[in-house]
Amino acid sequence: MLANKFELSDEEFEQFRRIIYRSTGIHLSKKKKTLVISRLSRRLKALNLTDFSQYYRYLKESHNSSDELVHMINRITTNKTEFFRERSHFDFLREDLLPHMIKKADKSGMARRLRIWSAGCSTGEEPYSIAITIQEAFRGIQGWDIKILATDVDTEVLRKGITGVYSPNRVVDVPSEYLKRYFERQDDGYHVKEGIKSMVVFRRLNLIREIYPMKGPFDIIFCRNVIIYFDKDTKKRLMERFYQYLKDGGFIFMGHSESLMDMKDRFRYIKNTIYKKV
C-alpha cells in the first residue's frame, strides 16, 4: 500500500467479482478492477483494514459480514439518474397511456386502481417524476387509488429518495411549472411536496432474489438502465419475472440500450423502448 492507495491482485479481484455477482447479479468485466479499488478502498479505510485480503476475510467471516455486504453493494452499484430522464417516456405516459387508462375505467366501470413499480429507483428522481406525471394527467380527477413502489438494492440511495430533498443542480431538468407546483424551496434544497411523496413507497429489493415480497400485479413497470449491468442469463430471468409481475396488457418501460432478451413474442413494441404484455 503506497500513499494511502490499496492494491488488488488479479486473484483477489476475481474473488470480489464472484461475491458481487452472487450478491447482486452485477457482472463486472476485467476492465472494472480500477473501479473496484476506487470504490471499495473507502470501506477498507472505514474498517481500519490494511489490504483487500483482510477485507475479503471480513466479508466471509465477521459477525458483521451481512451488514458489511450491504455497505459493499452500496459502494459498487452505479446510481446515475435524473428527473424526467428519457423524457419521451413521460410524455407518452402523460399524453397517451394514462388518459387511455382513465377513459377505459370510466367506460367499463373497472376498479380505479393504478400500481406502478420503479425497479432500480436510485435516489428517487424516477418515481417522483412518475408521480408528478400522474398528478398532471389526473388533475381534476378523483377517486383513484394510486401507488408507486420504488425499489433499489442500495440502502443509501433509498434514504435519499425517502427524504425527497434535492440540491438545485439536481432539479435542473424539472420544468419550471412543475418545480413551483410540486417542490418547496428551502435552505437545504428543493423538497418534494407531501402530496407527491405520499404516492411513493421506497423499499430495498435485490432483483436477483428468488422470491419478491410484493404481491403485484403491476399496471406499469419502469426498469430502465438497470439490466445492462447483468449477464445474459440474469437478464433473461429478470425479464421473466417482470413479465410475471405485469398485468395482462400491462406496460414495461426500458432503457434505450436494453433489450427484451428473446421475449419478443410476449411483448408488443409500442414505441421508443416501451412494450406491452400480450
Buried (B, 14 or more C-beta within 10 A) or exposed (E): EEEEEBEBEEEBBEBBBEBBBEBBBBBBEEEBBEEBBEBBBEBBEEBEBEBBBEBBEBBEEEEEEEEBBBBBBBBBBBBEBBBBBBEEBBEBBBEBBBEEBBEEBEEEEEEBEBBBBBBBBBBBBBBBBBBBBBBBBBEEEEEBEBBBBBBBBBEBBBEBBBBBBBEEEBBEEBBEEBBEBBBBEEEEBBBBBEEBBEBBEBEBBBBBEEEBEBEBBBBBBBBBBBBEBBEEEBBBBBBEBBBEBBBEEBBBBBBEEBBBBEBEEBBEEBEEBBBBBE
